[in-house]
Amino acid sequence: MDKVVIFDTTLRDGEQSPGASFNIEEKLEIARALLLLGVDVIEAGFPAASDGDFEAVKAIAGVVKGVTVAGLARALEPDIERAAAALKDAERPRIHVFIGTSPLHRQHQLNKTREQVLGLAVEAVKLARSFVRDVEFSAMDASRTESDYLCEVVQAVIEAGATTVNIPDTVGYAIPGEFGALIAMLKAKVPNIGQTILSVHCHNDLGLATANSLAAVQAGARQVECAVNGLGERAGNASLEEVVMAIKTRSDYFGVETRVNTKRLIATSRLVSDISGFAVQKNKAVVGENAFAHASGVHQDGVLKERTTFEIMRPEDVGLAKSQLVLGKLSGRHAFRQKLRELGIELDEIRFNQAFKRLKDLADRKREILDEDVVAVAMDTLGKVRAVYTLESFSATAGNSGLPTAAVRLKKEDGTVCEDAATGDGPVDAICRAVGKLTGVAASLRDYQLRAVTGGTDAVGEVVLHVEHSGRLVSGRGTSTDIIEASARAYLDAINRILSGVSA
């Protein structure tokens, strides 16, 4: 297969994300991670931009070996000389020069004619070649540049010695079909295009950076400039992990490959996220928390039967141990049973059905079901005996200006419903008294323990209590996101044990 060069610009364009800034040590740490990831080119920074950027590029050039290290420079002599100095110790140095070529950039940014811009581009490439053998030229805002002029510029800079010519969609304006056609046009019309590597650098202003990059690859581009997590100016760059995994997953379509070690994508993504302070959105492609998580019962069932029904990539290929089955209100029985097995819990069919119903009830109230919640629900079910009474509904009031009161509605095992209310020293005492009145069981609460199973304001609370009845202690257990409900369930569990003749 043809090889696509992966040019990473996380340390240069990625740092242009508003709010992102890396110090030298952080840049070195990211550069080492990129080396392990297997990118071909690391654009370490813009040496003329500041002394700090110069020192960072110099440090990376001196330490990171086995990969091309690039420094950005405007088509200006001082910039190019500064980049050359910063890259002096690089094993594989590249000077990356750029100039705006579109009418908008020529007129409003540079105030120069077509001929003047062309001359500056050629002279910049020649000067850069006097320092290094590897020179990249970028026609900034190429996607809005006249086709004939872009061809003229590309041909001229190749003649001047550019080893890579980059065609940026600088403002994310292009549409995939249009951008692919632009690359195809350059390959067809520029006579010396075969003497260089044709590159693309796409921005994500319309959310099309990855799509445009892949359209360019399909049209013959053989370098893609991208950034980890899609960091970059404004809406960001093409996302490295998306480009790489699209090429890997659809190698049948693209017929090309990269040398990236995809198993390090997750680790690199998290490192860049931690250092930059930019959290990765949960539904981000490839590296987002939900990228290999399945919540729908239909999807969970399919993945458990055959992974490829709903997964086009293996989680192991990007650095994850396995897919995640997210339990919630959309989950099915197959996923719940699988989760129980993973946690080492086996339930008979009756208790499984009880636990599954409790899970669904819990999922309606709790945003995220954690493993600890599943254990609590299952253990709550394991401890259950014959349900002489089940809790239908309840309400409780409490405060320092009134008497705590609880109203409870229970269903008997024969289907009849009963309800009553009681007062107490607090809402828990009141609800226990109401349950006692309805069931006719006189029991005294002797021990009461409450713990949060998980963290957060929507945590599942677990109540374990002991009541005394006819001289013996009987235990009860209940769970809920509402501690009053958990208390009611635990007390009713103890009453059912008494009525069923089950010992504590």
C-alpha positions in Angstrom: 0.0 0.0 0.0 1.0 3.6 -0.4 2.0 5.4 2.8 0.3 8.5 4.1 2.6 10.8 6.0 1.1 11.9 9.3 2.2 15.4 10.1 1.3 16.3 13.7 0.8 20.0 14.5 -0.5 19.7 18.0 2.5 21.6 19.4 2.1 24.5 16.8 -1.4 24.9 15.5 -2.9 23.0 18.4 -1.3 25.5 20.8 -3.2 28.2 18.9 -6.4 26.9 20.5 -7.7 29.8 22.6 -6.8 29.0 26.2 -4.1 26.4 25.3 -0.4 27.1 26.0 2.4 24.6 26.6 5.7 25.3 28.4 8.9 23.6 27.2 8.6 20.6 29.5 5.0 20.0 28.5 6.0 20.3 24.8 8.8 17.8 25.3 6.4 15.4 27.1 3.9 15.6 24.2 6.7 15.3 21.6 7.9 12.1 23.2 4.4 10.7 23.2 4.1 11.6 19.5 7.3 9.8 18.8 6.0 6.6 20.5 2.7 7.1 18.6 4.6 6.8 15.4 3.8 10.1 13.6 6.2 11.0 10.8 6.6 14.7 11.4 6.3 16.7 14.6 5.7 20.4 14.0 7.3 21.6 17.2 6.4 25.3 16.9 6.9 28.7 15.3 10.5 29.7 16.3 10.1 33.4 15.3 6.9 33.9 17.3 8.6 34.1 20.7 11.8 33.2 22.6 9.8 30.5 24.4 8.7 28.9 21.1 12.3 29.1 19.8 13.6 27.4 22.9 10.9 24.7 22.7 11.6 23.9 19.1 15.3 23.8 19.9 14.8 21.5 22.8 12.6 19.1 20.9 15.1 19.1 17.9 17.9 18.1 20.3 16.1 15.4 22.2 13.5 13.7 19.9 15.2 11.5 17.4 13.9 9.2 14.7 11.3 11.6 13.5 11.2 14.7 11.3 11.0 17.9 13.4 9.5 20.9 11.7 9.6 24.6 12.5 7.1 27.0 10.9 8.2 30.3 9.3 6.6 33.0 7.3 8.1 33.7 3.9 10.5 36.2 5.5 14.2 35.9 5.8 14.4 36.5 9.6 11.7 33.9 10.2 13.5 31.3 8.1 16.9 32.0 9.7 15.3 31.7 13.1 13.7 28.4 12.2 17.0 27.1 10.9 18.8 28.0 14.1 16.2 26.3 16.3 16.4 23.1 14.2 20.2 23.0 14.1 20.4 19.9 16.3 17.5 18.0 14.7 18.3 14.6 13.2 15.7 15.2 10.5 15.0 19.0 10.3 12.3 20.5 8.1 11.6 24.2 7.6 7.9 24.9 6.8 7.4 28.2 5.1 4.0 29.7 4.2 2.4 32.7 2.6 -1.2 33.6 1.8 -2.1 33.1 -1.8 -5.9 33.8 -2.0 -7.2 37.2 -3.3 -8.4 38.0 0.2 -5.0 37.4 1.8 -3.0 39.1 -1.0 -5.2 42.2 -0.9 -6.2 42.6 2.8 -3.4 40.8 4.7 -0.3 41.3 2.5 -1.2 44.2 0.2 0.7 42.5 -2.6 0.1 41.4 -6.2 0.0 37.9 -7.5 3.5 38.4 -8.9 4.9 39.7 -5.6 3.5 36.8 -3.6 4.8 34.3 -6.1 8.3 35.8 -5.9 8.3 35.8 -2.1 7.2 32.1 -2.1 10.0 31.1 -4.4 12.7 33.1 -2.6 11.5 31.7 0.8 11.8 28.1 -0.4 15.2 28.7 -1.9 16.5 30.3 1.3 15.1 27.5 3.4 16.8 24.9 1.1 20.1 26.7 1.8 19.7 25.5 5.4 18.0 22.1 5.1 17.2 19.6 2.5 13.6 19.1 3.6 11.4 22.1 2.9 7.7 22.3 3.0 5.7 25.1 1.4 2.1 26.0 2.4 -0.1 28.2 0.2 -2.2 29.6 3.0 -6.0 29.8 2.1 -5.4 27.6 -0.9 -9.0 26.5 -1.0 -10.0 30.1 -1.8 -7.1 30.7 -4.3 -7.7 30.9 -8.1 -7.0 27.5 -9.6 -4.6 28.8 -12.3 -2.7 30.9 -9.9 -2.4 28.0 -7.3 -1.1 25.8 -10.1 1.5 28.4 -10.9 2.6 28.8 -7.3 2.8 25.1 -6.7 4.9 24.5 -9.9 7.3 27.4 -9.0 8.0 26.3 -5.4 8.6 22.7 -6.5 11.2 24.1 -9.0 12.7 26.1 -6.2 13.2 23.0 -4.1 10.1 22.3 -2.0 10.0 18.6 -1.0 6.4 18.9 0.3 3.7 21.2 -0.9 0.8 21.8 1.4 -2.7 22.8 0.3 -4.4 24.2 3.4 -8.1 24.8 3.8 -7.1 27.4 6.3 -10.6 28.6 7.2 -12.5 25.4 6.8 -14.4 26.7 3.8 -14.1 23.7 1.5 -16.6 20.9 0.9 -15.2 17.3 0.6 -16.1 16.8 -3.1 -14.8 20.2 -3.9 -11.6 19.8 -2.0 -10.9 16.3 -3.4 -11.4 17.8 -6.9 -8.9 20.6 -6.1 -6.2 18.0 -5.2 -7.0 16.0 -8.3 -6.7 19.1 -10.4 -3.3 19.9 -9.1 -2.1 16.4 -9.7 -3.4 16.6 -13.3 -2.2 20.2 -14.2 1.1 20.8 -12.4 3.7 19.1 -14.5 6.3 18.6 -11.8 3.9 17.5 -9.1 5.4 14.1 -9.0 8.6 15.6 -7.5 7.0 16.5 -4.2 4.7 15.1 -1.6 1.3 16.7 -1.8 -0.1 17.6 1.6 -3.3 19.0 3.1 -4.1 20.9 6.3 -7.8 21.2 6.9 -9.6 23.3 9.6 -12.9 22.3 11.1 -15.0 25.5 11.0 -17.8 23.6 9.2 -17.1 20.3 10.9 -15.6 18.9 7.7 -11.8 18.8 8.5 -11.6 15.0 8.7 -13.9 14.5 5.7 -11.9 17.0 3.6 -8.6 15.4 4.6 -9.8 12.0 3.6 -11.2 13.3 0.3 -7.8 14.7 -0.4 -6.1 11.3 0.4 -8.5 9.6 -2.0 -7.6 12.2 -4.7 -3.8 11.5 -4.2 -2.6 13.6 -1.3 0.0 11.7 0.7 0.5 13.9 3.7 -2.2 14.9 6.2 -1.6 17.6 8.8 -3.6 17.0 11.9 -3.6 17.4 15.6 -4.4 15.2 18.6 -8.0 15.6 19.7 -8.5 18.0 16.8 -6.9 20.9 18.7 -6.2 24.1 16.7 -7.2 27.6 15.8 -10.9 28.4 16.1 -12.8 25.1 15.7 -9.6 23.2 15.4 -7.8 21.0 12.9 -8.4 17.6 11.4 -8.3 15.1 14.3 -5.3 12.8 14.1 -7.1 9.9 15.6 -10.0 10.2 13.2 -7.9 10.4 10.1 -5.7 7.5 11.1 -8.5 5.2 12.1 -10.5 6.0 9.1 -7.6 5.0 6.9 -7.0 1.9 8.9 -10.6 0.8 9.2 -11.4 1.5 5.5 -8.1 0.4 4.0 -10.2 -1.5 1.5 -11.5 1.9 0.2 -8.4 4.1 0.5 -5.7 1.6 -0.3 -3.2 3.4 1.8 -1.7 3.0 5.3 0.1 5.0 8.0 2.9 4.0 10.4 1.0 5.2 13.5 0.8 2.7 16.4 -3.0 3.1 16.9 -2.9 1.3 20.2 -1.4 4.4 21.7 -4.1 6.7 20.5 -6.1 6.7 23.7 -3.0 7.3 25.9 -1.8 10.2 23.7 -5.3 11.7 23.6 -5.5 11.7 27.4 -2.0 13.1 27.8 -2.8 16.0 25.5 -6.1 16.6 27.2 -4.5 16.7 30.6 -1.8 19.1 29.6 -3.9 21.4 27.5 -6.8 21.4 29.9 -9.2 20.8 27.0 -11.5 17.9 27.9 -12.4 15.4 25.2 -16.1 15.4 24.6 -17.7 12.1 25.6 -19.1 11.4 22.1 -15.8 12.3 20.4 -15.0 9.8 17.6 -12.4 7.2 18.4 -11.1 8.5 21.7 -14.3 9.8 23.4 -15.5 8.1 26.6 -18.6 6.8 24.7 -16.8 5.8 21.5 -17.0 2.1 22.5 -19.8 2.3 25.0 -23.2 0.8 24.2 -26.4 1.9 26.0 -29.2 0.6 23.8 -30.5 -2.8 24.7 -30.6 -3.8 21.0 -27.0 -2.7 20.5 -25.8 -4.4 23.7 -27.4 -7.6 22.7 -25.9 -7.4 19.2 -22.3 -6.7 20.5 -22.5 -9.5 23.0 -23.5 -11.9 20.2 -21.1 -10.6 17.6 -19.0 -7.5 18.1 -19.0 -6.4 14.5 -22.8 -5.9 14.5 -22.4 -2.5 16.1 -18.6 -1.9 16.2 -16.5 -1.1 13.1 -13.3 -0.8 15.1 -11.9 -3.0 17.9 -11.4 -1.1 21.2 -8.0 -2.9 21.5 -6.8 -1.2 18.3 -7.0 2.3 19.9 -5.7 1.3 23.3 -8.8 0.2 25.2 -9.1 -3.1 27.0 -12.7 -3.7 25.8 -16.0 -2.2 24.9 -18.2 -0.9 27.7 -21.8 -1.9 28.2 -23.5 1.1 29.9 -26.4 0.0 32.0 -29.4 2.3 32.0 -33.1 2.5 31.2 -32.4 1.4 27.6 -30.5 -1.7 28.6 -31.8 -5.2 27.9 -31.6 -8.4 29.9 -28.7 -9.8 28.0 -26.4 -6.9 28.9 -27.5 -6.9 32.6 -26.9 -10.7 32.9 -23.4 -10.2 31.2 -22.6 -7.4 33.7 -23.6 -9.6 36.6 -21.3 -12.4 35.4 -18.5 -9.9 35.0 -19.0 -9.0 38.7 -19.2 -12.6 39.8 -22.9 -12.6 40.6 -25.2 -15.4 39.6 -29.0 -15.1 40.1 -31.8 -17.6 39.5 -34.5 -16.5 37.1 -36.9 -15.2 39.8 -34.2 -13.1 41.5 -32.8 -12.0 38.1 -36.2 -10.7 37.1 -36.6 -8.9 40.4 -33.1 -7.3 40.1 -33.7 -6.3 36.5 -36.9 -4.5 37.5 -35.0 -2.7 40.3 -32.3 -1.8 37.8 -34.9 -0.2 35.5 -36.5 1.7 38.4 -33.1 2.9 39.5 -32.1 4.0 35.9 -35.2 6.2 35.7 -33.8 8.2 38.6 -30.0 7.9 38.3 -28.1 9.4 35.3 -25.3 6.8 35.4 -25.4 3.2 36.7 -22.1 2.2 38.1 -20.8 -1.3 38.9 -21.3 -0.6 42.6 -25.0 0.1 41.9 -25.4 -3.2 40.1 -23.9 -5.0 43.0 -26.2 -3.2 45.4 -29.3 -4.1 43.4 -28.2 -7.7 43.0 -27.4 -8.1 46.7 -30.6 -6.5 47.7 -32.4 -9.1 45.5 -30.4 -12.0 46.9 -31.4 -11.1 50.4 -35.1 -11.0 49.6 -37.6 -13.6 50.8 -41.3 -14.2 49.8 -42.8 -10.8 49.2 -45.8 -10.9 51.5 -46.0 -7.1 51.1 -44.4 -4.9 48.4 -44.0 -1.2 48.5 -46.3 0.6 46.0 -45.7 4.2 47.0 -44.9 6.5 49.9 -44.6 10.1 50.9 -42.9 11.7 53.9 -42.6 15.1 55.4 -40.0 16.4 57.9 -38.7 19.6 59.2 -38.1 21.6 62.5 -41.5 23.2 62.5 -43.8 20.3 62.2 -44.3 16.7 63.2 -42.6 14.2 60.8 -45.3 12.2 58.9 -45.3 9.3 56.5 -48.0 7.8 54.3 -47.4 4.4 52.8 -49.2 2.3 50.3 -48.5 -1.5 50.2 -49.7 -4.3 48.0 -50.4 -7.7 49.5 -49.3 -10.9 47.8 -53.0 -11.6 47.0 -53.1 -8.3 45.0 -55.1 -6.2 47.5 -53.8 -2.8 48.3 -53.7 -1.1 51.7 -52.5 2.3 52.9 -52.1 4.2 56.1 -50.0 7.0 57.7 -48.1 7.5 60.9 -46.0 10.1 62.7 -42.6 9.6 64.3 -39.4 11.2 65.6 -38.2 11.6 62.0 -39.2 10.5 58.5 -37.6 7.1 58.9 -39.3 6.4 62.2 -42.6 7.6 60.8 -42.4 5.4 57.7 -41.5 2.3 59.8 -44.5 3.0 62.1 -46.7 3.2 59.0 -45.5 -0.1 57.7 -46.0 -1.6 61.1 -49.6 -0.5 61.2 -50.4 -1.8 57.8 -48.7 -5.2 58.3 -49.8 -5.7 61.9 -46.3 -6.6 62.9 -45.1 -5.0 66.1 -41.3 -4.8 65.8 -38.8 -2.5 67.4 -35.9 -1.0 65.4 -32.7 -1.9 67.1 -29.9 -1.1 64.6 -29.9 1.1 61.5 -26.9 1.7 59.1 -26.9 3.8 56.0 -24.1 4.1 53.5 -23.7 5.7 50.0 -22.9 2.9 47.5 -21.5 5.4 45.0 -20.5 9.1 45.0 -22.5 12.1 43.8 -25.8 13.7 44.7 -27.6 10.9 42.9 -25.7 8.1 44.7 -27.5 4.9 45.6 -28.0 4.6 49.4 -28.0 1.2 51.1 -29.8 0.7 54.4 -29.2 -2.3 56.5 -31.2 -2.6 59.7 -32.2 -5.0 62.5 -35.6 -5.2 64.2 -36.5 -7.1 67.3 -39.7 -9.3 67.2 -40.7 -11.9 69.7 -37.3 -11.9 71.3 -35.3 -12.4 68.1 -33.4 -10.0 65.8 -34.4 -10.0 62.1 -32.4 -8.1 59.4 -33.6 -6.1 56.5 -31.9 -4.5 53.6 -33.0 -1.9 51.0 -31.4 0.3 48.3 -32.5 3.5 46.5 -31.3 6.9 45.5 -33.8 8.1 48.1 -32.7 7.2 51.6 -36.3 7.3 52.9 -37.3 4.8 50.3 -34.3 2.7 51.1 -35.3 2.7 54.7 -38.9 1.7 53.9 -37.6 -1.1 51.7 -35.2 -2.4 54.4 -37.9 -2.3 57.1 -40.4 -4.0 54.8 -37.8 -6.6 54.0 -37.5 -7.4 57.7 -41.3 -7.6 58.1 -41.5 -10.0 55.2 -38.9 -12.2 56.8 -40.9 -12.3 60.0 -44.1 -13.1 58.2 -42.4 -15.8 56.1 -40.8 -17.4 59.2 -37.3 -16.7 57.9 -34.6 -16.4 60.6 -32.2 -13.5 60.6 
